[in-house]
């Protein structure tokens, strides 16, 4: 039962994340990064329960980069633009 639940979370979060991360819109990328971060506990728990240490390490790597991506693409106060893609004013 738990494994079925974990696999459903893994499937749904992964399917939602992939197109969102390649979006040209910063808002959609932030949503994708958030969904990816939310799905990581299922990856980690499932990999630890089955002693899949390679998958566990990759899941930890993805967790770090989802968090880094959220930090990088956070909203900049005032204009709503992502600092990572903000352009300089001339």
C-alpha positions as CSV (number, residue, x, y, z in Angstrom):
1,X,0.0,0.0,0.0
2,X,2.7,2.5,1.0
3,X,4.8,1.6,-2.1
4,X,1.8,2.1,-4.4
5,X,1.3,5.5,-2.8
6,X,4.9,6.5,-3.2
7,X,5.0,5.3,-6.8
8,X,1.9,7.4,-7.6
9,X,3.6,10.5,-6.1
10,X,6.8,9.8,-8.0
11,X,4.9,9.3,-11.3
12,X,2.6,12.4,-10.9
13,X,5.3,14.7,-9.7
14,X,7.8,13.7,-12.4
15,X,5.3,14.0,-15.2
16,X,4.3,17.5,-14.0
17,X,7.9,18.6,-13.5
18,X,9.4,17.8,-16.8
19,X,7.4,20.2,-19.1
20,X,7.4,22.9,-16.4
21,X,11.2,23.0,-16.1
22,X,11.6,23.7,-19.8
23,X,9.0,26.4,-19.9
24,X,10.0,29.9,-21.0
25,X,7.9,31.4,-18.3
26,X,9.6,32.0,-14.9
27,X,6.3,31.4,-13.0
28,X,5.8,28.0,-14.6
29,X,9.5,27.1,-13.8
30,X,8.9,28.0,-10.2
31,X,5.8,25.8,-10.1
32,X,7.8,23.0,-11.6
33,X,10.6,23.4,-9.1
34,X,8.1,23.4,-6.2
35,X,6.3,20.3,-7.5
36,X,9.7,18.6,-7.9
37,X,10.8,19.4,-4.4
38,X,7.4,18.2,-3.0
39,X,7.9,14.9,-4.8
40,X,11.4,14.2,-3.5
41,X,10.4,12.7,-0.2
42,X,8.7,9.9,-2.1
43,X,11.8,9.3,-4.1
44,X,14.0,9.3,-1.0
45,X,11.7,7.0,1.1
46,X,11.2,4.5,-1.7
47,X,14.9,4.3,-2.5
48,X,15.8,3.8,1.2
49,X,13.1,1.2,1.7
50,X,14.5,-0.8,-1.2
51,X,18.2,-0.1,-0.5
52,X,18.6,1.5,-3.8
53,X,21.5,3.7,-2.8
54,X,22.3,5.0,-6.3
55,X,18.7,6.3,-6.7
56,X,18.9,7.7,-3.2
57,X,22.0,9.7,-4.1
58,X,20.5,11.0,-7.3
59,X,17.3,11.9,-5.4
60,X,19.4,13.9,-2.9
61,X,21.2,15.6,-5.8
62,X,17.8,16.5,-7.4
63,X,16.5,17.8,-4.0
64,X,19.5,20.1,-3.7
65,X,19.0,21.4,-7.3
66,X,15.3,21.9,-6.9
67,X,15.9,24.0,-3.8
68,X,18.7,25.9,-5.5
69,X,16.4,26.5,-8.5
70,X,13.7,27.9,-6.3
71,X,16.2,30.2,-4.6
72,X,17.6,31.3,-8.0
73,X,14.1,31.9,-9.5
74,X,12.5,33.5,-6.6
75,X,10.3,36.5,-7.3
76,X,12.2,39.8,-7.1
77,X,10.2,42.3,-5.1
78,X,8.6,45.0,-7.1
79,X,8.6,43.8,-10.7
80,X,7.7,40.1,-10.4
81,X,10.6,39.1,-12.6
82,X,12.9,36.3,-11.8
83,X,16.4,37.6,-10.8
84,X,18.0,34.8,-12.9
85,X,16.5,36.2,-16.1
86,X,16.2,39.9,-15.3
87,X,17.8,42.2,-17.9
88,X,19.8,45.3,-17.1
89,X,18.1,48.6,-17.7
90,X,20.0,50.9,-20.1
